[in-house]
Amino acid sequence: MTNPQRLADAAELQEIRTACPHLDATARHVHDFAEMLHHLRGDQLPDWTDRVLADDLPALHSLVSGLRRDFDAVTAGLSTTWSSGQVEGHVTRVKLLKRMAYGRANLDLLRQRVLLAP
């Protein structure tokens, strides 16, 4: 995309956000959450949830309600560098192997496929 096109797109986006305060507030909150996630700033989560609840944004209120169900775990997840990505990848691989043999094999074959698969 050329620089003039990028400037035109940014101006159009700004015009849309100015015309729709709910969209602007939603974009701001989502951006702030992404920054918190990217920079591992879980300590900012309580302030972020308070700011979200102060706006009339039912979809984000639902998100905050879900986050508050296990607030300590969410805060820890936003604060630590640990990731369960590798474990989730193995779980996905095992589920794929299981689905491939569904109805055609028993647990012994599945076990062999899981243990011998690369």
Helices and strands as residue ranges (DSSP letters): H 3-19, H 21-38, G 42-44, H 45-54, H 58-69, H 71-79, H 85-100, H 107-116
